[in-house]
């Protein structure tokens, strides 16, 4: 596998956006087929979003846990081999959707998928102790007591209590449970043994499938780039279990919340609503929580992108009762003290350094030699000092045309007024939107950046209907799925040639899996 310092390229596509027969992309055969496609296309990296359970608005950046895996990404088909489910049981729930190659293109219906998939996962959990191979059961027992799973018991409690109280935020639970009274928690553990066990088992199944997928990708020279949101959700197991690390009022609600000031995406800023950290308290124990978090990310990903890296230098603090982010103010972040602690973990990190930046943010990133990000869609505004301009992209950053927060390139171009469209076309010496898209993809591949990452939507030439997320909005985000068979041989060959031309080609040694190839052909 290549390193971030070598010329290479990758594709950004979240796992849930894969096509497949269970209503949402998963870690099964469809994911392995995509790995094989990346290998054929000469790609070294698969970049994904946070793989934690989704939260408010189905956002993976508002997860109820910084550590748990999203059980909706578990492949039910993979459980058939362990006799935890029967194929006909899956067919009865998902019907025609259960044929991955012929599955119709549709957005993820999270409510339906959650209801149907959780019912089948409960059935699988109920059969585990009887039907699963003994080696797998032994692995599960070891998983539950491993030191790195310190978060698991509290996450299981959190999930069971959320269900008991109809989804109410933990601040609205009975006081004894909201305050984590030890007697109340002991009673919960005693009376909800099965429900708690099901949550833990689903996490074990997630980890087992993810590590199998990661090993499969590594054999084919493909590494994972994953995402670590800087903040966690207020209504999360993390905040409930470790209130002393967050700036909260006595009722557990945030005194101040996170966001960003007015910017490219929103005239009133973005009000994220996440609680802010008590950085001085974290500093007192050497940032143990953050160190464990990046270690956890490293157990899933080969490289971890720190979302909103500029918050380590200074962060936008907004009053907890504000209606938007415009009334916020900048506060000093942990800076070098935190980066010193994280450096000891020897984890490969990417700094998402987009937005309103200061010299001190650049200095912090450069001091620790962390690659930053440049986005070509941002490169046609401003003056000669625009860091996203194609000619400004250097060897210390990763080059994107757009990210999951951007419109597709065709969608971005369509939103420009006539004058701006003409200006961009003139600058790129093109005459149409599709020529412009091809030119930008070439610019990314040919850039001085050691790594370029292209979105699957842009490689497919899709318009704004394929946008994955619009920052500052709720509803309609995170649900796009790649059309079936869109990752074609011809597209792989086209990307391979672009990658070779940009001197980014990594020669993969492992052949395509015969089983996956046969299933694709069928």
N, C-alpha and C positions, 0 to 999 in steps of 0.2 A: 504494500500500500504506500502511496505517495504521502509526503508531508506538505504542510501549508506553505513551506518555503519553495517548493518545486512548482514549475508551471503545470497547471492542471485545470480541470473544469468540472462542473457538477450541475445538477438540476434540482430546483426547488419544487417540491410537491409534497404536501402533507399526506400522511398515511390514510387518513379518512377520505381523501379525494380520489383514491384508487377506485377503479370499477370493481364490481364483484356482486355476489348473489345474496348478501346479507344486509342490504340496505345502506351500507357504509363500508368504506375501505377498511381492510383488516390486515393482519400479519401473516396471512396464509399464502395460498398459491399465487394470488394476484400480486402480492408484494414480492415474492421470489421471481415472478415473471418480469416485474419491473426492474429488479436488480439485473436480470439477464439482459434486458433491453439496454440498461445503462452501460453494461459491459460491452455489448455489441457496438454501442455508440462511442466507446472510448472514454467514458466518463469515470472520474475517480471518486466522486462525492455524490451522495444523496442528502440533500438538506431537508429537514422536516421542522415542523413547529413543535411547541411543547406537547409531549405525549401523555400529559396528565389528564384527569377527567375534566370535562368542560364545565363552566359555571354560568354566570349571568350572561344571557344572550348567546349561549353555547360557545362562549369564547374560551379557548385554551389558555388565555392570559388572565382569566378570573377563576382559577381552579380551586376546588375545595381542598386541594392538597398540593404541596410543592414536591411531594415524593411519590405519590401513588401513580400507577399507570391507568390509562383509560380502558375500562373493561369492555367498552364498545368496540375496541380494536382487536379483541380476541377473536380468532377465527373459530367458528363453531365446527367447521369441517375438520379441523385438526383434532377435535375432541372425539370424533367418531372412531379413530384408530385406537383410542384408549377405552372404547366402549362406554364413554360417559354420555354419549348421545347416539341415537340412531339416525341415519340419513333421512329416513321418512319423517322423523319428527321435525327436522329442519325444513324439509319440503312442505310440510303441512302449515308451517308458519309463514315462510317466505314465498312459497309457490314458485312461479316462473322466474322469480328473481334469483333462484338458487342455481342458475346455470351461468357461471362467471363469464364465459365467452359471449353468450348471447344476451346477457342482462341488459335491459333498456337503460338509456342514459336518464338519470334523474338526480335532483338534488337530494341531499340527506334530509330525511324527515326525522329529526332527532327524537321527537316524542314517540313516534311509532317504533323506531329502532330500539329506543331505550326500553319500552314496554315489552316488545317481542323478544329482544335478545336477553334481557334480564330474566324473563321467565324460563328460557332454555338454559341459561347459565345456572339458575337455581336448581333445575333438574340435574344438570351435570354435577353440581356440588353435592347434591343428596346421594349420588351414586359413587362418589369418589372413593370412599373408604372401602367399598365392596368391590368395585369394578376396576379401579386403577391398578396398574402393575405395582408390586411392592416397592420396587426401586423408586418409582415416582412418589409413592406415599412417604418413603423415607426422606426423599429430597424436600418434600413439603414440610415435614416436621423440622428438618434442619433449617429451612427458610424462616420458619416462624420464630426461632430462637436465635438466629444469627444477630450479632451485635449491630450490623449495619441496618437491620430492620427495626431500629429503636422507635420509629414513627408508626409502625404497623398497628399496634394495639390501640393507640389513640385514634388513628384513622378509622379503624373498624368501629370503635365506639361512636365516633362522630357520625358515620354513615347510618348506623342502627338508630341513633337518636334522631337524626334528620327524618328518617322514615317514620319513627314513632310519633313525631310531632308535626307530621304532614308538611315537611319541608321548611318549617319555621327556622329563622336564623338562631344560632346558638344563644344569642343574647336574650331571646324570648323563651328559652326553655325554663322549666322550674329552677329556682335559684340554686338548689343544691347541685344540680347537674351543670348549670351554667358556670358555677363557681368551682366545679370539679371537687366537690366534697368526697373524701375518700370512701366513706360508708356508701354513699350513693353510687359511686363507680364500682365498688365491690358487688353491690346488689345487681347492677347492670351486668357485670361479668358472669354472675351466677345464673341469672334468669334468661340471658340471651345468648347462651353458648352456641347454639346452632347458627343464629343470624350472624354473630361475630365471626364464626368460623367460615361462613360463606364469603364474607368480605375478604378475609385473609386468603382464602383459597383462590378467589378470582385474581388477587394480586400475584399469587404464585403462578397461575396460568399465564397471566400477562408477561411476567418476567421470563418464564420458560420459553414462550413463543418469541418474545423479542430477542432473547439471546440466541435462539436458533436462527432467526432471520439475520441477525448481525454477523454470526459466524458464516452463514451462507454468503453474505455480501463480502466479507473480508476475504474469503476464498477466491472471489472473483475480482479482487482489487478495488472494491468499492467501500469507502468509509462513510460513516454517518456524521453529519453536522446537525446538532440538536440545539434547541433554544431553551435558555434559562431566563424567564421573566425576572426583572429586578424585584418586583413586588409580589406579594401574595394577597389573596382575597380576604376581606374582613370576615366573611362567613366561611371560614376554612378550619380544618383540623389544626393547622399550624398556629393560628392566632388563638383558638380556643385552648390549645394545650400549653402554649408558651406566651401568655399575655404579657409577661414581664419584659418581653423583647420589643413590644410595640407601643406606640404613643396613643393610649386609649383613655377614655373617661372611665369613671367608676362603674358605669353600666356596661362596659365592654365595647361601646361604640367609639369609633375613631374621633379623637380630638381634632386632628388635622388629617388630610388625605392627600394622595398623590395626584399628579396631573402634569400637564405641560402648558406653557403660555401660548397665546395666539400664534399660529404658525401656518405653514403651507396647507395643512389639512383643515384648520378651523379658525375662524375669526375670533372666537371667544376662548380658544384653547381647548384642551381635552381634559375633562374631569374624569379621571379614572376611578376615584373613590377608594383606592387601596389604602390601608393604614400605613403610616410611616414608621420606620424603625427608630428605636432608641439607640442611636449609634454609640453613644458613650458607654451604655450598658453592655453592648456587644463587644466593644473594645476591651472591656474589663476581663473577659475570658478568652481573649485572643481571637474573637470572631468565630467561635466554635460552630455556631449554627451555619454560618456561610461556608465554612470549610467543609462541613459534612455535606452541605448541599451540592457543592461543586464536585466532591468525590462521588456523590450519588449520580450526578449527570455523567461523569466520566465512566461509570459502570454501564451506561447505556449508549453513549456517543463517543466517537473518536475525537471530536472537536465540539466545544460548547460555545455558543454565541450568547454573550451577556446582553440581553435586551435593555435598552436605555442606559448604556454605560455612563452617559454623562451625569446620571444621578449619583455615581460614586464621587464625583467632584463637587457638584452642587445640584440640589433637587428643588423642584417647584412644590412649595407647601401651600395648600389651600385649606381655609377653614372648613371644618367638618360639615357645617350646615350651608355651605355655599351652593348656589344653583348652577354655576359654571366656574371655569378655572381662571377667569380674568382677574379675580381679586387675590390671586396667590402672590407669593414672594419667594425669592431664592434663599435657600439655606445651605450652609456648608456641609458637604458630605464627608465620608470617612477618608477618602483620598488614599494616599500612599500607605497608611496603616493597614487598610483592608487588603490592598494589592500585595503588600509584603506577606500577609498571612496566606493569601491564596497562592502566591508563588511557591510556597513550601509544598503545596499539593501536587506540583508538577503536572498540571492539567493544561491541555491546549485550549486557549480561549480566543474568541473573536470579540472585539469591542464594537457593539452597535453604536456608532458615534454620529448618528444623524440628528438633525434639528438645529436648534440655536446653540452654537458652541462657542466657547471662549478659549483663549490661549492656554489656560490652565487645564482644560480637558485634553487638548492636544498634547500638552506636556506630560500629563499623567499616562496617556496611552503610549506615548513614545518612550517614556522612562522604562516601561515594562515590555517594550517591543511587541505590543499587541497589534495585530492587523486590524485596521478599521474598515469602513464600508464606503463605497462610492456608488451612486445610483445615476445612470446616464439620463434618465427622465428628468432629473434635477439639473442637468448640465447645460441647459439652454436659457437660463434666467441669470440675471445679475451681470456683473462685469468680468474683467479679465481674471479676477481673483476667485472665481467660482471653483471650488475644489472638485465639483462633479463634472466639470467640462472634460470632454474626452482627452484633450491634450494635457490636462492637469493631473490625470490619474497616474500615480507613481507605483513603486514596487513594495509599498508598505500597507497596501489596502487590498480588499477584495472588491472586484468589479461586478456590479449588477446592472441590468437594464431597468428592472423594477423588482420590487419585493412583494411579499404577501399583502402589504399595506397599500401598494400602488394599484392603480388601474392597470389592466393589460395595456401593452404599448399601443395597440390599435385603438383601445378605448381612450387612452390618454390623448392620442393625436386627435381623435374626433372631438374631444372637449375643448381643444384650442380654438381661438377665434381665427378668422381667415388670415389676418395679418401674421399671427404667430405661426400658423401652419406654413405659410409661405417662407417665413424666416428660417424655420427649422429645415424645411426641404432645401432651401438654398444653401444652408450651412452644410448639409449632408450630401448635396448634389444629387438629389433624388426628385422624382416627379409624382409619386403616389404613396399612399399609406403603406402598401405592402413592400415597396422598395425601401421605405423608411425603416420598417421593422427589420428587414434583412440587413440594412446598413448598421443599425444599432447592435444587432446580434454579432455582426462581424467586428464592430468596434470593441465590444466587450471581449471577444475571443482574442483580438489582436492587441489588446491593451498591455501596458507594462505590468499590470497587477499579476502576481503569481497565480492567483486563483480567480476565475470568473464563474459565476453561478447564474444560470438562466432559468426563468420560470417555465413550467411545462405549458402554461397557457400561451406564452409568447412563441415557444417552439411550434405549437399547433396553429399559430396565427389566429387566435380567438379574439373576439371583441369584448366590449364591456360587460356582456352578459356572463362572462366567465370570471369576473372579478371575485377574489376570495374574501376580501375584507375592505370596508370603508371606515377608517378611523373616525371616532366621534359619533358613530351611528349604532343603533341597535336594531336588529332584525334583518334577515336576508344575508347575513354574513356567515362565513365558515362552512357553507353547505354545498358549494360547487363540487362536482365530481367529474373526473376525466372521462370522456366518451370511451366506450368499449372499443378495443382494437385501435385506438388512436395512436398508441405507441407502436407504430408500424415498422417494418423492416426498412422501408424507404426513408422514413424520418430518422431512423437510427443511422442509416448511411449518410444522410445529409448532415447530421450533427457530427458524425465521425469525420467527415471531410472538413467541416469548419474547425473542429478540434485539432485536426492534423495541421491545417493551414496556420493556426495560431500557436503551433509548437506546444500543444498541451496534451498530446496523446500519451496515455499510459497503456503499455502493452499488458493486457490481462492474460494471466497464465492458465487459469481454469477454464475449461470448456463450459458451454451452456449446459445446464442440467438436462439430461435426456428425458427425464420424467416431465419436466416443465415444458420442454420443447414439444414432446408428444401431446401433452394436454392442450398446448396452444394450437397445434396443428389440427387437433380434433374439433 
